[in-house]
Amino acid sequence: MKWTDTQEIAIALAEKYPDKDPKSVNFVDLYNWIVALPGFGDDPKRCGEKILEAVQAAWIEEAE
């Protein structure tokens, strides 16, 4: 997985953290959870706020 795979990341987060409300997750936790996902292989330094926002939005959509 790469940072651009927002939908795939969102699905993985929803599966790994089913009890978490994606609307209440802060970006520091979100970032750490993403880089710790099995199969994530992108450069952690390439992430920015816009990417985290996109992942969070996809996760919210996935949870609904």
N, CA, C and O atoms as a Maestro MAE file, in Angstrom:
{
 s_m_m2io_version
 :::
 2.0.0
}

f_m_ct {
 s_m_title
 :::
 protein
 m_atom[256] {
  # First column is atom index #
  i_m_mmod_type
  r_m_x_coord
  r_m_y_coord
  r_m_z_coord
  i_m_residue_number
  s_m_chain_name
  s_m_pdb_residue_name
  s_m_pdb_atom_name
  i_m_atomic_number
  :::
  1 25 0.833 -1.191 0.000 1 A "MET " " N  " 7
  2 3 0.000 0.000 0.000 1 A "MET " " CA " 6
  3 2 0.870 1.244 0.000 1 A "MET " " C  " 6
  4 15 1.934 1.295 0.617 1 A "MET " " O  " 8
  5 25 0.385 2.223 -0.703 2 A "LYS " " N  " 7
  6 3 1.064 3.521 -0.750 2 A "LYS " " CA " 6
  7 2 0.098 4.585 -0.220 2 A "LYS " " C  " 6
  8 15 -1.091 4.320 -0.044 2 A "LYS " " O  " 8
  9 25 0.614 5.782 0.029 3 A "TRP " " N  " 7
  10 3 -0.215 6.876 0.544 3 A "TRP " " CA " 6
  11 2 -1.384 7.181 -0.382 3 A "TRP " " C  " 6
  12 15 -2.439 7.616 0.078 3 A "TRP " " O  " 8
  13 25 -1.209 6.959 -1.670 4 A "THR " " N  " 7
  14 3 -2.272 7.271 -2.627 4 A "THR " " CA " 6
  15 2 -3.395 6.233 -2.623 4 A "THR " " C  " 6
  16 15 -4.441 6.460 -3.231 4 A "THR " " O  " 8
  17 25 -3.200 5.121 -1.960 5 A "ASP " " N  " 7
  18 3 -4.218 4.062 -1.890 5 A "ASP " " CA " 6
  19 2 -5.195 4.338 -0.749 5 A "ASP " " C  " 6
  20 15 -5.368 3.506 0.142 5 A "ASP " " O  " 8
  21 25 -5.827 5.496 -0.781 6 A "THR " " N  " 7
  22 3 -6.643 5.935 0.349 6 A "THR " " CA " 6
  23 2 -7.789 4.974 0.659 6 A "THR " " C  " 6
  24 15 -8.068 4.703 1.827 6 A "THR " " O  " 8
  25 25 -8.447 4.463 -0.364 7 A "GLN " " N  " 7
  26 3 -9.569 3.552 -0.134 7 A "GLN " " CA " 6
  27 2 -9.086 2.241 0.496 7 A "GLN " " C  " 6
  28 15 -9.704 1.727 1.429 7 A "GLN " " O  " 8
  29 25 -8.001 1.720 -0.012 8 A "GLU " " N  " 7
  30 3 -7.441 0.475 0.522 8 A "GLU " " CA " 6
  31 2 -6.992 0.663 1.974 8 A "GLU " " C  " 6
  32 15 -7.206 -0.210 2.814 8 A "GLU " " O  " 8
  33 25 -6.373 1.803 2.259 9 A "ILE " " N  " 7
  34 3 -5.952 2.118 3.627 9 A "ILE " " CA " 6
  35 2 -7.177 2.227 4.535 9 A "ILE " " C  " 6
  36 15 -7.177 1.701 5.648 9 A "ILE " " O  " 8
  37 25 -8.214 2.906 4.058 10 A "ALA " " N  " 7
  38 3 -9.429 3.075 4.855 10 A "ALA " " CA " 6
  39 2 -10.059 1.730 5.200 10 A "ALA " " C  " 6
  40 15 -10.503 1.522 6.329 10 A "ALA " " O  " 8
  41 25 -10.099 0.825 4.243 11 A "ILE " " N  " 7
  42 3 -10.664 -0.509 4.486 11 A "ILE " " CA " 6
  43 2 -9.818 -1.250 5.522 11 A "ILE " " C  " 6
  44 15 -10.355 -1.882 6.432 11 A "ILE " " O  " 8
  45 25 -8.505 -1.170 5.381 12 A "ALA " " N  " 7
  46 3 -7.612 -1.838 6.333 12 A "ALA " " CA " 6
  47 2 -7.779 -1.275 7.742 12 A "ALA " " C  " 6
  48 15 -7.773 -2.026 8.716 12 A "ALA " " O  " 8
  49 25 -7.928 0.049 7.852 13 A "LEU " " N  " 7
  50 3 -8.130 0.671 9.161 13 A "LEU " " CA " 6
  51 2 -9.468 0.267 9.761 13 A "LEU " " C  " 6
  52 15 -9.556 -0.004 10.959 13 A "LEU " " O  " 8
  53 25 -10.507 0.225 8.941 14 A "ALA " " N  " 7
  54 3 -11.835 -0.169 9.415 14 A "ALA " " CA " 6
  55 2 -11.817 -1.602 9.938 14 A "ALA " " C  " 6
  56 15 -12.489 -1.919 10.920 14 A "ALA " " O  " 8
  57 25 -11.055 -2.458 9.286 15 A "GLU " " N  " 7
  58 3 -10.952 -3.856 9.719 15 A "GLU " " CA " 6
  59 2 -10.106 -3.996 10.985 15 A "GLU " " C  " 6
  60 15 -10.422 -4.792 11.869 15 A "GLU " " O  " 8
  61 25 -9.034 -3.216 11.061 16 A "LYS " " N  " 7
  62 3 -8.120 -3.330 12.204 16 A "LYS " " CA " 6
  63 2 -8.653 -2.616 13.450 16 A "LYS " " C  " 6
  64 15 -8.392 -3.047 14.573 16 A "LYS " " O  " 8
  65 25 -9.394 -1.535 13.252 17 A "TYR " " N  " 7
  66 3 -9.907 -0.740 14.370 17 A "TYR " " CA " 6
  67 2 -11.424 -0.583 14.269 17 A "TYR " " C  " 6
  68 15 -11.919 0.531 14.092 17 A "TYR " " O  " 8
  69 25 -12.167 -1.690 14.381 18 A "PRO " " N  " 7
  70 3 -13.622 -1.624 14.188 18 A "PRO " " CA " 6
  71 2 -14.357 -0.804 15.255 18 A "PRO " " C  " 6
  72 15 -15.464 -0.323 15.013 18 A "PRO " " O  " 8
  73 25 -13.747 -0.646 16.424 19 A "ASP " " N  " 7
  74 3 -14.402 0.090 17.507 19 A "ASP " " CA " 6
  75 2 -14.058 1.576 17.524 19 A "ASP " " C  " 6
  76 15 -14.575 2.318 18.359 19 A "ASP " " O  " 8
  77 25 -13.204 2.011 16.625 20 A "LYS " " N  " 7
  78 3 -12.803 3.424 16.583 20 A "LYS " " CA " 6
  79 2 -13.748 4.220 15.692 20 A "LYS " " C  " 6
  80 15 -14.169 3.756 14.633 20 A "LYS " " O  " 8
  81 25 -14.069 5.419 16.140 21 A "ASP " " N  " 7
  82 3 -14.863 6.343 15.334 21 A "ASP " " CA " 6
  83 2 -13.888 7.168 14.492 21 A "ASP " " C  " 6
  84 15 -13.144 7.980 15.041 21 A "ASP " " O  " 8
  85 25 -13.879 6.978 13.174 22 A "PRO " " N  " 7
  86 3 -12.899 7.705 12.349 22 A "PRO " " CA " 6
  87 2 -13.048 9.220 12.430 22 A "PRO " " C  " 6
  88 15 -12.102 9.950 12.134 22 A "PRO " " O  " 8
  89 25 -14.224 9.700 12.828 23 A "LYS " " N  " 7
  90 3 -14.416 11.154 12.952 23 A "LYS " " CA " 6
  91 2 -13.661 11.729 14.145 23 A "LYS " " C  " 6
  92 15 -13.373 12.926 14.176 23 A "LYS " " O  " 8
  93 25 -13.340 10.892 15.123 24 A "SER " " N  " 7
  94 3 -12.692 11.392 16.345 24 A "SER " " CA " 6
  95 2 -11.207 11.045 16.437 24 A "SER " " C  " 6
  96 15 -10.563 11.327 17.448 24 A "SER " " O  " 8
  97 25 -10.667 10.439 15.392 25 A "VAL " " N  " 7
  98 3 -9.252 10.050 15.408 25 A "VAL " " CA " 6
  99 2 -8.388 11.257 15.044 25 A "VAL " " C  " 6
  100 15 -8.633 11.929 14.043 25 A "VAL " " O  " 8
  101 25 -7.370 11.524 15.872 26 A "ASN " " N  " 7
  102 3 -6.468 12.635 15.542 26 A "ASN " " CA " 6
  103 2 -5.448 12.182 14.497 26 A "ASN " " C  " 6
  104 15 -5.209 10.987 14.321 26 A "ASN " " O  " 8
  105 25 -4.864 13.142 13.819 27 A "PHE " " N  " 7
  106 3 -3.978 12.832 12.700 27 A "PHE " " CA " 6
  107 2 -2.689 12.133 13.139 27 A "PHE " " C  " 6
  108 15 -2.117 11.364 12.366 27 A "PHE " " O  " 8
  109 25 -2.223 12.384 14.362 28 A "VAL " " N  " 7
  110 3 -1.009 11.714 14.837 28 A "VAL " " CA " 6
  111 2 -1.266 10.219 14.963 28 A "VAL " " C  " 6
  112 15 -0.461 9.409 14.503 28 A "VAL " " O  " 8
  113 25 -2.390 9.848 15.588 29 A "ASP " " N  " 7
  114 3 -2.743 8.434 15.700 29 A "ASP " " CA " 6
  115 2 -2.985 7.826 14.324 29 A "ASP " " C  " 6
  116 15 -2.506 6.732 14.025 29 A "ASP " " O  " 8
  117 25 -3.727 8.540 13.495 30 A "LEU " " N  " 7
  118 3 -4.038 8.045 12.153 30 A "LEU " " CA " 6
  119 2 -2.755 7.742 11.377 30 A "LEU " " C  " 6
  120 15 -2.622 6.678 10.772 30 A "LEU " " O  " 8
  121 25 -1.831 8.670 11.401 31 A "TYR " " N  " 7
  122 3 -0.546 8.493 10.720 31 A "TYR " " CA " 6
  123 2 0.174 7.243 11.238 31 A "TYR " " C  " 6
  124 15 0.632 6.412 10.454 31 A "TYR " " O  " 8
  125 25 0.269 7.118 12.571 32 A "ASN " " N  " 7
  126 3 0.975 5.985 13.170 32 A "ASN " " CA " 6
  127 2 0.303 4.661 12.837 32 A "ASN " " C  " 6
  128 15 0.982 3.665 12.586 32 A "ASN " " O  " 8
  129 25 -1.019 4.641 12.833 33 A "TRP " " N  " 7
  130 3 -1.745 3.415 12.509 33 A "TRP " " CA " 6
  131 2 -1.527 3.024 11.047 33 A "TRP " " C  " 6
  132 15 -1.389 1.843 10.730 33 A "TRP " " O  " 8
  133 25 -1.498 4.014 10.165 34 A "ILE " " N  " 7
  134 3 -1.302 3.721 8.740 34 A "ILE " " CA " 6
  135 2 0.079 3.131 8.495 34 A "ILE " " C  " 6
  136 15 0.198 2.094 7.842 34 A "ILE " " O  " 8
  137 25 1.122 3.773 9.007 35 A "VAL " " N  " 7
  138 3 2.477 3.267 8.733 35 A "VAL " " CA " 6
  139 2 2.713 1.905 9.381 35 A "VAL " " C  " 6
  140 15 3.626 1.185 8.976 35 A "VAL " " O  " 8
  141 25 1.906 1.539 10.380 36 A "ALA " " N  " 7
  142 3 2.039 0.236 11.042 36 A "ALA " " CA " 6
  143 2 1.200 -0.858 10.374 36 A "ALA " " C  " 6
  144 15 1.300 -2.027 10.745 36 A "ALA " " O  " 8
  145 25 0.375 -0.486 9.394 37 A "LEU " " N  " 7
  146 3 -0.468 -1.484 8.732 37 A "LEU " " CA " 6
  147 2 0.391 -2.505 7.979 37 A "LEU " " C  " 6
  148 15 1.368 -2.143 7.323 37 A "LEU " " O  " 8
  149 25 0.011 -3.791 8.083 38 A "PRO " " N  " 7
  150 3 0.707 -4.791 7.268 38 A "PRO " " CA " 6
  151 2 0.487 -4.478 5.786 38 A "PRO " " C  " 6
  152 15 -0.636 -4.198 5.366 38 A "PRO " " O  " 8
  153 25 1.521 -4.525 5.031 39 A "GLY " " N  " 7
  154 3 1.398 -4.243 3.609 39 A "GLY " " CA " 6
  155 2 1.636 -2.790 3.241 39 A "GLY " " C  " 6
  156 15 1.703 -2.453 2.059 39 A "GLY " " O  " 8
  157 25 1.768 -1.915 4.250 40 A "PHE " " N  " 7
  158 3 2.070 -0.520 3.924 40 A "PHE " " CA " 6
  159 2 3.558 -0.404 3.659 40 A "PHE " " C  " 6
  160 15 4.378 -0.803 4.485 40 A "PHE " " O  " 8
  161 25 3.910 0.152 2.486 41 A "GLY " " N  " 7
  162 3 5.321 0.183 2.125 41 A "GLY " " CA " 6
  163 2 5.795 1.488 1.526 41 A "GLY " " C  " 6
  164 15 6.813 1.514 0.835 41 A "GLY " " O  " 8
  165 25 5.079 2.574 1.777 42 A "ASP " " N  " 7
  166 3 5.489 3.857 1.215 42 A "ASP " " CA " 6
  167 2 6.402 4.587 2.198 42 A "ASP " " C  " 6
  168 15 6.511 4.207 3.364 42 A "ASP " " O  " 8
  169 25 7.047 5.625 1.715 43 A "ASP " " N  " 7
  170 3 7.929 6.448 2.544 43 A "ASP " " CA " 6
  171 2 7.083 7.233 3.546 43 A "ASP " " C  " 6
  172 15 6.250 8.042 3.135 43 A "ASP " " O  " 8
  173 25 7.275 7.016 4.849 44 A "PRO " " N  " 7
  174 3 6.482 7.738 5.849 44 A "PRO " " CA " 6
  175 2 6.606 9.257 5.747 44 A "PRO " " C  " 6
  176 15 5.704 9.980 6.170 44 A "PRO " " O  " 8
  177 25 7.705 9.741 5.194 45 A "LYS " " N  " 7
  178 3 7.918 11.191 5.084 45 A "LYS " " CA " 6
  179 2 7.088 11.829 3.967 45 A "LYS " " C  " 6
  180 15 6.992 13.054 3.896 45 A "LYS " " O  " 8
  181 25 6.495 11.025 3.105 46 A "ARG " " N  " 7
  182 3 5.733 11.566 1.968 46 A "ARG " " CA " 6
  183 2 4.305 11.928 2.347 46 A "ARG " " C  " 6
  184 15 3.536 12.394 1.507 46 A "ARG " " O  " 8
  185 25 3.952 11.719 3.598 47 A "CYS " " N  " 7
  186 3 2.585 11.989 4.034 47 A "CYS " " CA " 6
  187 2 2.418 13.455 4.424 47 A "CYS " " C  " 6
  188 15 3.320 14.080 4.982 47 A "CYS " " O  " 8
  189 25 1.239 13.977 4.114 48 A "GLY " " N  " 7
  190 3 0.896 15.337 4.513 48 A "GLY " " CA " 6
  191 2 -0.533 15.375 5.015 48 A "GLY " " C  " 6
  192 15 -1.239 14.367 5.002 48 A "GLY " " O  " 8
  193 25 -0.948 16.544 5.453 49 A "GLU " " N  " 7
  194 3 -2.287 16.703 6.017 49 A "GLU " " CA " 6
  195 2 -3.380 16.345 5.012 49 A "GLU " " C  " 6
  196 15 -4.390 15.751 5.387 49 A "GLU " " O  " 8
  197 25 -3.190 16.698 3.746 50 A "LYS " " N  " 7
  198 3 -4.205 16.397 2.725 50 A "LYS " " CA " 6
  199 2 -4.406 14.893 2.555 50 A "LYS " " C  " 6
  200 15 -5.531 14.430 2.365 50 A "LYS " " O  " 8
  201 25 -3.326 14.141 2.622 51 A "ILE " " N  " 7
  202 3 -3.426 12.682 2.505 51 A "ILE " " CA " 6
  203 2 -4.192 12.118 3.699 51 A "ILE " " C  " 6
  204 15 -5.072 11.272 3.538 51 A "ILE " " O  " 8
  205 25 -3.848 12.594 4.901 52 A "LEU " " N  " 7
  206 3 -4.535 12.110 6.099 52 A "LEU " " CA " 6
  207 2 -6.020 12.471 6.058 52 A "LEU " " C  " 6
  208 15 -6.867 11.679 6.470 52 A "LEU " " O  " 8
  209 25 -6.328 13.658 5.565 53 A "GLU " " N  " 7
  210 3 -7.737 14.055 5.419 53 A "GLU " " CA " 6
  211 2 -8.470 13.127 4.453 53 A "GLU " " C  " 6
  212 15 -9.607 12.732 4.708 53 A "GLU " " O  " 8
  213 25 -7.825 12.785 3.361 54 A "ALA " " N  " 7
  214 3 -8.442 11.904 2.367 54 A "ALA " " CA " 6
  215 2 -8.656 10.499 2.937 54 A "ALA " " C  " 6
  216 15 -9.695 9.885 2.695 54 A "ALA " " O  " 8
  217 25 -7.693 9.996 3.680 55 A "VAL " " N  " 7
  218 3 -7.831 8.685 4.303 55 A "VAL " " CA " 6
  219 2 -8.953 8.711 5.328 55 A "VAL " " C  " 6
  220 15 -9.777 7.799 5.383 55 A "VAL " " O  " 8
  221 25 -8.980 9.764 6.140 56 A "GLN " " N  " 7
  222 3 -10.027 9.872 7.159 56 A "GLN " " CA " 6
  223 2 -11.412 9.940 6.509 56 A "GLN " " C  " 6
  224 15 -12.345 9.287 6.976 56 A "GLN " " O  " 8
  225 25 -11.549 10.715 5.448 57 A "ALA " " N  " 7
  226 3 -12.837 10.818 4.743 57 A "ALA " " CA " 6
  227 2 -13.239 9.465 4.171 57 A "ALA " " C  " 6
  228 15 -14.409 9.090 4.247 57 A "ALA " " O  " 8
  229 25 -12.297 8.730 3.603 58 A "ALA " " N  " 7
  230 3 -12.608 7.411 3.044 58 A "ALA " " CA " 6
  231 2 -12.982 6.437 4.157 58 A "ALA " " C  " 6
  232 15 -13.858 5.592 3.968 58 A "ALA " " O  " 8
  233 25 -12.339 6.543 5.298 59 A "TRP " " N  " 7
  234 3 -12.639 5.679 6.428 59 A "TRP " " CA " 6
  235 2 -14.032 5.986 6.976 59 A "TRP " " C  " 6
  236 15 -14.780 5.072 7.321 59 A "TRP " " O  " 8
  237 25 -14.376 7.257 7.056 60 A "ILE " " N  " 7
  238 3 -15.713 7.648 7.516 60 A "ILE " " CA " 6
  239 2 -16.764 7.078 6.568 60 A "ILE " " C  " 6
  240 15 -17.779 6.536 7.007 60 A "ILE " " O  " 8
  241 25 -16.513 7.205 5.274 61 A "GLU " " N  " 7
  242 3 -17.443 6.665 4.268 61 A "GLU " " CA " 6
  243 2 -17.551 5.145 4.402 61 A "GLU " " C  " 6
  244 15 -18.641 4.584 4.291 61 A "GLU " " O  " 8
  245 25 -16.431 4.492 4.639 62 A "GLU " " N  " 7
  246 3 -16.402 3.037 4.791 62 A "GLU " " CA " 6
  247 2 -17.191 2.605 6.037 62 A "GLU " " C  " 6
  248 15 -17.852 1.566 6.029 62 A "GLU " " O  " 8
  249 25 -17.117 3.398 7.087 63 A "ALA " " N  " 7
  250 3 -17.783 3.055 8.341 63 A "ALA " " CA " 6
  251 2 -19.296 3.245 8.292 63 A "ALA " " C  " 6
  252 15 -20.023 2.664 9.096 63 A "ALA " " O  " 8
  253 25 -19.767 4.054 7.353 64 A "GLU " " N  " 7
  254 3 -21.205 4.358 7.292 64 A "GLU " " CA " 6
  255 2 -22.015 3.352 6.505 64 A "GLU " " C  " 6
  256 15 -23.232 3.498 6.382 64 A "GLU " " O  " 8
  :::
 }
 m_bond[255] {
  # First column is bond index #
  i_m_from
  i_m_to
  i_m_order
  :::
  1 1 2 1
  2 2 3 1
  3 3 4 2
  4 3 5 1
  5 5 6 1
  6 6 7 1
  7 7 8 2
  8 7 9 1
  9 9 10 1
  10 10 11 1
  11 11 12 2
  12 11 13 1
  13 13 14 1
  14 14 15 1
  15 15 16 2
  16 15 17 1
  17 17 18 1
  18 18 19 1
  19 19 20 2
  20 19 21 1
  21 21 22 1
  22 22 23 1
  23 23 24 2
  24 23 25 1
  25 25 26 1
  26 26 27 1
  27 27 28 2
  28 27 29 1
  29 29 30 1
  30 30 31 1
  31 31 32 2
  32 31 33 1
  33 33 34 1
  34 34 35 1
  35 35 36 2
  36 35 37 1
  37 37 38 1
  38 38 39 1
  39 39 40 2
  40 39 41 1
  41 41 42 1
  42 42 43 1
  43 43 44 2
  44 43 45 1
  45 45 46 1
  46 46 47 1
  47 47 48 2
  48 47 49 1
  49 49 50 1
  50 50 51 1
  51 51 52 2
  52 51 53 1
  53 53 54 1
  54 54 55 1
  55 55 56 2
  56 55 57 1
  57 57 58 1
  58 58 59 1
  59 59 60 2
  60 59 61 1
  61 61 62 1
  62 62 63 1
  63 63 64 2
  64 63 65 1
  65 65 66 1
  66 66 67 1
  67 67 68 2
  68 67 69 1
  69 69 70 1
  70 70 71 1
  71 71 72 2
  72 71 73 1
  73 73 74 1
  74 74 75 1
  75 75 76 2
  76 75 77 1
  77 77 78 1
  78 78 79 1
  79 79 80 2
  80 79 81 1
  81 81 82 1
  82 82 83 1
  83 83 84 2
  84 83 85 1
  85 85 86 1
  86 86 87 1
  87 87 88 2
  88 87 89 1
  89 89 90 1
  90 90 91 1
  91 91 92 2
  92 91 93 1
  93 93 94 1
  94 94 95 1
  95 95 96 2
  96 95 97 1
  97 97 98 1
  98 98 99 1
  99 99 100 2
  100 99 101 1
  101 101 102 1
  102 102 103 1
  103 103 104 2
  104 103 105 1
  105 105 106 1
  106 106 107 1
  107 107 108 2
  108 107 109 1
  109 109 110 1
  110 110 111 1
  111 111 112 2
  112 111 113 1
  113 113 114 1
  114 114 115 1
  115 115 116 2
  116 115 117 1
  117 117 118 1
  118 118 119 1
  119 119 120 2
  120 119 121 1
  121 121 122 1
  122 122 123 1
  123 123 124 2
  124 123 125 1
  125 125 126 1
  126 126 127 1
  127 127 128 2
  128 127 129 1
  129 129 130 1
  130 130 131 1
  131 131 132 2
  132 131 133 1
  133 133 134 1
  134 134 135 1
  135 135 136 2
  136 135 137 1
  137 137 138 1
  138 138 139 1
  139 139 140 2
  140 139 141 1
  141 141 142 1
  142 142 143 1
  143 143 144 2
  144 143 145 1
  145 145 146 1
  146 146 147 1
  147 147 148 2
  148 147 149 1
  149 149 150 1
  150 150 151 1
  151 151 152 2
  152 151 153 1
  153 153 154 1
  154 154 155 1
  155 155 156 2
  156 155 157 1
  157 157 158 1
  158 158 159 1
  159 159 160 2
  160 159 161 1
  161 161 162 1
  162 162 163 1
  163 163 164 2
  164 163 165 1
  165 165 166 1
  166 166 167 1
  167 167 168 2
  168 167 169 1
  169 169 170 1
  170 170 171 1
  171 171 172 2
  172 171 173 1
  173 173 174 1
  174 174 175 1
  175 175 176 2
  176 175 177 1
  177 177 178 1
  178 178 179 1
  179 179 180 2
  180 179 181 1
  181 181 182 1
  182 182 183 1
  183 183 184 2
  184 183 185 1
  185 185 186 1
  186 186 187 1
  187 187 188 2
  188 187 189 1
  189 189 190 1
  190 190 191 1
  191 191 192 2
  192 191 193 1
  193 193 194 1
  194 194 195 1
  195 195 196 2
  196 195 197 1
  197 197 198 1
  198 198 199 1
  199 199 200 2
  200 199 201 1
  201 201 202 1
  202 202 203 1
  203 203 204 2
  204 203 205 1
  205 205 206 1
  206 206 207 1
  207 207 208 2
  208 207 209 1
  209 209 210 1
  210 210 211 1
  211 211 212 2
  212 211 213 1
  213 213 214 1
  214 214 215 1
  215 215 216 2
  216 215 217 1
  217 217 218 1
  218 218 219 1
  219 219 220 2
  220 219 221 1
  221 221 222 1
  222 222 223 1
  223 223 224 2
  224 223 225 1
  225 225 226 1
  226 226 227 1
  227 227 228 2
  228 227 229 1
  229 229 230 1
  230 230 231 1
  231 231 232 2
  232 231 233 1
  233 233 234 1
  234 234 235 1
  235 235 236 2
  236 235 237 1
  237 237 238 1
  238 238 239 1
  239 239 240 2
  240 239 241 1
  241 241 242 1
  242 242 243 1
  243 243 244 2
  244 243 245 1
  245 245 246 1
  246 246 247 1
  247 247 248 2
  248 247 249 1
  249 249 250 1
  250 250 251 1
  251 251 252 2
  252 251 253 1
  253 253 254 1
  254 254 255 1
  255 255 256 2
  :::
 }
}
